[in-house]
């Protein structure tokens, strides 16, 4: 039996300064998102109907449409909820850790734990891109987890004598963020997520070890090279 089928109408908590109607509205919205998350995780987006969601939350369709324009809007709320929970889990793992290498490994392990969770695998990895569209999917993903990646990258870069311009720091972060997104997808869609996660941890650990060696040896980062136009090019084009 689905867990959502056992849900009853949520009790309305007493919130100082909030009207009874506002409290009930908030609890109804929360119940809809919680039930939708369970059903989307178990059956996928296409296999979940709005009828099943309102039945699980014990509300009317009118109540659902009061909060969400439709199924896709409700899915987006679930997506945000799952991504926010993932971001908090990773942030908790790296918070207060001053050693950049230990911080990086803890963040990586927390991330690999997240991508193996059923709700993250189904809602974010499997259904997210198709339902939200690639651009919207990336926008939502970056909004929730990009800050954690930036925090880790800044810690690693700061371990050396390197001083990067903000644009270069963002470039480093986006490259690492993209690599982690791809790695997360490979783990989440693997027939053996635990083994896939172990391989990712080994690969990223190897890269971090290389960066640490560069830091300890005091190796300077190469200066970005820009192609300068040859003298006379503009005159030739003008001619």
N, C-alpha and C positions, 0 to 999 in steps of 0.2 A: 504494500500500500504506500502511495506517495506521502511523504511527510506533510506536504501542503494540505492534503485532504483532512488532516487531523487538526488544522488550525481553526481557532474560533475567533470571533470578532475581537480585536485587541482592546484591552482596557484603556480608557482615556486617562493619562496621568494628569495630575494637578500641576499646572505650571503657573506660578505667580505672574499676574499681569496679562495673561492670555485668556481670551473668552472661551467658554465651553465649546462653541462652534469651531473656533480656530484649532483647539486641541483635538477635537474629533476629526477635523479635516486632515491634520498632520498625521494622526494615527492611521487613518484610512490610506493615505498616500504611502506611508511606510509599509503597511501590510501588503499593498499591491506590489511594491518593489520587492519585498522579501519573498512573496509567493512566486512572482515572475522569475526571480533569480533561481529558485529551486526548480521551476518547470523548464526554464531555458537551459539550465545545466543538465537536466535529466533527458529532455526530449529535443533540445535544439530550438532555434528560432522558428523554423518552418513547421516543426512538429508540435508547437504550442499554440493554442487558440486563446482568444480573449475570454471566451466562455469559461475555459478551464481556470484562467487566472482569477476572474471575479468570483467563481465558485469557491476556489481555495481561500480567497480573502474574505468571503462572505459579505460581499458588497454588490451593488447593482452596476450594470454597465454605465448607467448615467454617472455614477460616482467615479468610475474610471475615466470617462471622458471629461469630467470636471477637472481632473489633474493632468491628463495626458491626451494629446491630439489623436493618438492611435497606438498601434502595437510597436511601431518603430520608435516612437518617442519614449515609450515605456522601456524598450530594450536599451535605449541610450542611457536612461536613468540607472538601469541595472549595470550596464557597462561602467559607468562612472563610479558606482558603488564598489564594484569588484576591483577596479583600478586604484581607487582611493585606499581600499584596504591593503592592497599589495604595496602601495607606496609607503603607507604607515609601517608595515611589517619590515620593509627594507630600511626605512629611516631609523626605526628602533634598533636594528642590528648594528648600524654604523654610528649612532649618536654617541658622542663623548669619547670616541676612540681617536687618540692623537697619533698613533702609529699609522702612517698612510698605507703600508703594505698589509697590516692586519685588518685595517678598515676596508681595504679593497676586497680581501678574501671573505670577510664577513658579509659585505654587501653582495658579493657574487653568490655565496651560499644561500643567503636569504632570498635572492632573486630566483635561484634554481628551485628552492622550496615552493615559491609562489607559482611558478609555471607548471608545477606538477599537480597543483590543486585542481580538482574537477571543474569548479566554476570558472577558473581562469582559463583552463584549456578550452572549454566549450564556448564561453561567452566572449572572451577577448581574442583568443587565437583563431578558433575555428569559424565563429560566426561574425566577429567584429568587422573585419574588412569588407565582407560581402553586404552586411546589413547597413553599415554606416557609410560605406564608400571609402576608398583608400585615403583620400585627403583628410576626411573627417576623422577616420580611425587614427591616423598619425597625429592629428591635432589633439585628440583626446588623450592619446598615449603619452605624448610629450608633456601635456599639462600636468599629468599626475606623477610621472617618474623621471622626467628630465632633470629636475632639481637634484635628485639623489645622485644621478650620474655625474652632474656638474660638480657636486660636492666631492665625490671620490676623485675625479680627474684633477681638480684643483689641489687636492691633498697630495696626490702622486707627483704632479708637476712641481709643487712647492718644496718637495723633498730635495730637489736638486737646486742648482744655482740658476736655473732657467727663469728668465723673466719674459713672459709672453704678453703680447698685446691682447686686449679683450677679444678681438676677432679671431686671433689664432687659438686662444683658449676655447672659444666656442667651436672652432673647427675640430680640435681634438675631441671635444665632448660629443659632437654630432657623429664623428666617426666611430667612437666607442659605443655610443648609444645605438647606432645602426647595427653594429656587430652584435651587441647584446640582444637586440630585438630579433635578429636572425637566429642567434643561438637559442633564444627562448622558444622560438617557433619550432626549431628542430627537436627540442626536448619535448615540448607539449604534444607534438604530432607523432612522436616515436612510439613504436610498439612496446618499447622498454624504456620509459622515461627516466628511471633511476640510472640505468647504464648510460643513457645519452647525457644525463646531467653530470655524471662522473667524467665523461670524456670532455665536456665543455669546461668543467672545473680544471682539469689537467691542462687543456690548451690555454685557457686564460691565465692560469697560474704560471705557465711557461713564459707567456708574454710579459707578465708582471715581473718575473725574475729577471728578464732581459732589461726591462726599464730600471730595475733596482741596480743592476750592474752598471748601467750607464751613469746613474746618479752617483754611485760610490766611486767610480773612476773619474768623475768630473768631466765627462764628455759633453761638449757643447752641441746644442741642436743646430742642424744646418739652417742657414739663412734662406728664406724663400726666394727663389730666383724668378725674376720677371723679365720677359723678353723686351728689350728696349728697341724701338724702331731705329733702323739704320739711318744715318744722316743722308738726306737727299730723298728718302722714301716719299715724304709728303710732297716734295717738289715734283717728283716723277708722277705721282698720282694727280697732282694739280694740272700737270702738263698733259 
